[in-house]
Amino acid sequence: MTLSVCFDALGTCFTLQNIISAVDEKYGEDLAKNGWGSKGFVMDWFHSAQRDYTYLSLISSPSPPIASILKTSLPLSLSSAISIPPPSESEIEGITSKLSELPAAPTLKEAMTHLVNKGAKIAIITNGAKSTTESYAAKANISDVVKKVISCDDVGLAKPHKEVYESANQVCEEFEGKEVDKRERWFVAAHLWDLVAAKKAGFKTGLVLSEFPDELVDNDKQEESLQKWYKLYGGRPDVVGKCLLEVAQMITS
């Protein structure tokens, strides 16, 4: 059997922690005075850029690269959050430069090593640029286990458009060769919207809930709020774990 595992990149394999730290160092006090935490501000800005990347790819494909959207929107996001004139490019360079240096999520290398040792072939499917994602992978020391990186920039549409998952399935077909009757395909992400689209494309799904308390994740089938959340997005993923390694172990168990 050929086991193919596709991973989301931004927020799943690679985190925004260095950007959060850079924002906190420069604007943390001002954000706090205006009712913001640095992490909350960064996540709001980042998710807004993801939304706009997707919408723009729908309106007029291809969308501008997500890095361009992030860099362009940050001055306005800061202006709105802390009531200042939009900072210049040079004033926020210490933050935007971190977009090319996103660190690996906890247990990323261990998770991928575990999967490869179990015979899996791995791809990363990202809204980010291919070259940037390959650079993240190199710095995380996982380039040797990631067989393919697919960027939505090359597809011309952003996740969760079905064409992106069709491209992921094509990669899996390359991995499988002639073993079409003996295959298992998985998609791993920290976002339910990503996984519901992957599920519609035929993937089994693994959800990483690293931002939630461990006890909540361990008992997610009994937690009413999570059950409502899953239902809204088409049902509980096939496996749910606290970190990438835990999800990888569930995939191969």
Legacy VTK file of the C-alpha trace (Angstrom):
# vtk DataFile Version 3.0
C-alpha trace
ASCII
DATASET POLYDATA
POINTS 253 float
0.000 0.000 0.000
1.153 3.538 -0.786
0.536 6.030 2.003
0.495 9.656 0.807
0.263 12.498 3.319
-0.268 16.102 2.246
0.367 18.867 4.783
-0.849 22.438 4.917
2.086 24.813 5.454
1.107 28.146 7.025
-0.061 27.687 10.589
0.310 23.902 10.425
3.899 23.007 9.533
5.281 26.490 10.134
4.259 28.957 12.836
3.955 32.729 13.143
5.776 32.884 16.473
8.711 34.953 15.226
6.298 37.495 13.706
4.305 37.646 16.949
7.530 38.302 18.857
8.587 41.044 16.415
5.187 42.755 16.637
5.228 42.501 20.420
8.684 44.051 20.644
7.790 47.086 18.516
4.067 47.591 19.095
3.133 45.403 22.059
2.582 48.222 24.553
0.489 50.271 22.149
-1.562 47.243 21.178
-2.199 46.419 24.845
-3.355 49.996 25.527
-5.913 49.555 22.757
-7.200 46.198 23.966
-5.098 43.960 21.712
-2.662 41.178 22.485
0.208 40.843 20.009
-0.754 37.270 19.179
-4.389 38.170 18.624
-3.422 41.077 16.388
-1.060 38.959 14.270
-3.576 36.153 13.868
-6.328 38.606 12.869
-4.045 40.284 10.315
-2.848 36.947 8.980
-6.310 35.408 8.680
-7.605 38.538 6.955
-4.793 38.231 4.407
-5.648 34.557 3.867
-9.273 35.532 3.258
-8.303 38.251 0.799
-5.898 35.919 -1.016
-8.731 33.450 -1.489
-11.278 36.073 -2.533
-8.918 37.723 -4.988
-8.111 34.370 -6.583
-11.852 33.866 -7.065
-12.479 37.349 -8.467
-9.509 37.543 -10.817
-7.145 34.592 -10.946
-4.299 34.512 -10.227
-4.322 36.431 -6.973
-1.337 38.534 -5.919
1.065 36.413 -3.813
-0.049 36.169 -0.214
3.233 37.732 0.947
2.359 40.871 -1.029
-1.069 41.009 0.587
0.434 40.599 4.048
3.045 43.297 3.516
0.562 45.731 1.979
-2.118 45.251 4.622
0.097 45.375 7.734
0.499 49.189 7.886
-3.261 49.668 7.609
-3.959 46.941 10.176
-1.587 48.630 12.632
-3.100 52.042 11.892
-6.572 50.726 12.660
-5.527 48.817 15.780
-3.532 51.524 17.546
-4.733 54.758 15.871
-1.465 55.820 14.256
-0.588 56.891 10.710
0.252 53.808 8.612
3.920 52.947 9.243
6.333 53.087 6.313
7.893 49.993 4.773
11.166 50.698 6.564
9.415 51.049 9.930
7.880 47.575 9.710
10.727 45.826 7.904
11.702 44.110 11.151
8.298 42.421 11.080
7.756 41.753 7.380
11.255 40.325 6.977
10.178 37.509 9.308
7.720 36.265 6.675
10.634 34.500 4.977
11.775 32.901 8.243
8.765 31.079 9.682
9.952 28.430 12.160
8.861 24.818 12.235
5.875 23.889 14.347
6.605 21.696 17.376
7.286 18.031 16.457
7.222 18.732 12.690
10.425 16.854 11.917
9.506 14.021 14.269
6.080 13.665 12.660
7.398 13.543 9.109
10.235 11.204 10.058
7.724 8.874 11.692
5.554 8.844 8.571
8.473 8.218 6.219
9.690 5.387 8.428
6.239 3.864 8.000
6.537 4.100 4.225
4.670 7.365 3.642
5.414 9.875 0.905
4.933 13.498 1.861
3.857 16.680 0.080
3.195 20.212 1.281
0.256 22.094 -0.255
0.472 25.807 0.492
-1.071 29.211 -0.108
2.470 30.531 0.186
5.118 30.748 -2.498
6.829 27.519 -3.506
10.376 28.840 -3.115
9.601 30.352 0.297
8.008 27.119 1.509
10.983 25.110 0.287
13.197 27.497 2.255
11.106 26.911 5.391
11.476 23.165 4.845
15.246 23.437 4.420
15.623 25.413 7.651
13.458 22.835 9.432
15.666 20.015 8.090
12.778 18.248 6.367
13.737 18.793 2.724
14.904 15.204 2.458
11.484 13.819 3.418
9.209 16.263 1.555
8.859 14.883 -1.955
6.807 17.729 -3.420
5.705 21.294 -2.672
2.618 22.619 -4.459
1.936 26.361 -4.264
-1.486 27.840 -4.917
0.366 30.554 -6.850
1.110 27.905 -9.468
-2.416 26.460 -9.396
-3.850 29.959 -9.888
-6.467 29.521 -7.162
-6.181 29.552 -3.388
-7.311 26.957 -0.905
-10.048 25.917 -0.382
-10.847 25.927 -4.122
-11.262 22.367 -5.348
-8.585 22.769 -8.005
-5.923 22.924 -5.301
-6.962 19.534 -3.914
-7.154 18.131 -7.426
-3.488 19.118 -7.748
-2.798 17.388 -4.430
-4.491 14.253 -5.728
-2.339 14.388 -8.858
0.753 14.462 -6.656
-0.544 11.424 -4.773
-1.045 9.625 -8.090
2.618 10.293 -8.884
3.571 8.823 -5.520
1.416 5.741 -6.039
2.543 4.775 -9.515
0.760 1.566 -10.472
-0.494 0.810 -6.949
-3.870 2.451 -7.568
-5.758 -0.319 -5.781
-3.560 -0.127 -2.689
-3.476 3.441 -1.566
-4.322 5.714 1.330
-4.357 9.498 1.051
-4.340 11.922 3.970
-4.464 15.692 4.365
-3.210 17.261 7.601
-3.965 20.842 8.688
-4.661 23.045 11.680
-7.727 24.531 9.939
-11.083 22.804 9.574
-11.973 24.762 6.423
-8.913 23.249 4.739
-9.821 19.745 5.830
-13.476 19.850 4.791
-12.336 20.739 1.263
-9.750 17.947 1.340
-12.398 15.499 2.523
-14.633 16.424 -0.406
-11.667 15.659 -2.670
-11.387 12.147 -1.237
-8.719 12.562 1.436
-8.791 11.207 4.949
-8.174 14.105 7.301
-6.038 14.859 10.342
-6.601 17.964 12.493
-3.885 19.494 14.681
-5.327 21.374 17.665
-2.088 22.637 19.193
-3.664 25.896 20.399
-6.201 24.140 22.636
-5.657 22.710 26.148
-4.427 19.105 26.028
-7.332 17.834 28.127
-9.846 19.395 25.740
-8.245 17.725 22.730
-7.956 14.371 24.489
-11.700 14.475 25.160
-12.803 16.238 21.997
-15.509 13.675 21.226
-17.258 14.605 24.483
-16.751 18.372 24.323
-20.009 19.962 23.144
-18.428 23.138 21.763
-16.009 21.144 19.609
-18.777 18.848 18.417
-20.785 21.875 17.244
-17.665 23.201 15.513
-17.044 19.884 13.757
-20.676 19.663 12.670
-20.507 23.125 11.126
-17.567 21.941 8.992
-18.975 18.625 7.840
-18.133 16.418 10.790
-15.154 15.432 12.908
-11.913 14.779 10.984
-10.708 11.187 10.894
-8.059 11.884 13.539
-7.556 14.796 15.933
-4.347 15.373 17.879
-2.531 17.867 20.076
0.530 18.106 17.824
1.813 16.979 14.441
3.559 13.914 15.830
0.419 12.712 17.577
-1.588 13.080 14.366
1.127 11.245 12.400
1.067 8.390 14.892
-2.710 8.143 14.629
-2.493 8.018 10.839
-0.192 4.977 10.972
-1.826 3.189 13.917
LINES 1 254
253 0 1 2 3 4 5 6 7 8 9 10 11 12 13 14 15 16 17 18 19 20 21 22 23 24 25 26 27 28 29 30 31 32 33 34 35 36 37 38 39 40 41 42 43 44 45 46 47 48 49 50 51 52 53 54 55 56 57 58 59 60 61 62 63 64 65 66 67 68 69 70 71 72 73 74 75 76 77 78 79 80 81 82 83 84 85 86 87 88 89 90 91 92 93 94 95 96 97 98 99 100 101 102 103 104 105 106 107 108 109 110 111 112 113 114 115 116 117 118 119 120 121 122 123 124 125 126 127 128 129 130 131 132 133 134 135 136 137 138 139 140 141 142 143 144 145 146 147 148 149 150 151 152 153 154 155 156 157 158 159 160 161 162 163 164 165 166 167 168 169 170 171 172 173 174 175 176 177 178 179 180 181 182 183 184 185 186 187 188 189 190 191 192 193 194 195 196 197 198 199 200 201 202 203 204 205 206 207 208 209 210 211 212 213 214 215 216 217 218 219 220 221 222 223 224 225 226 227 228 229 230 231 232 233 234 235 236 237 238 239 240 241 242 243 244 245 246 247 248 249 250 251 252
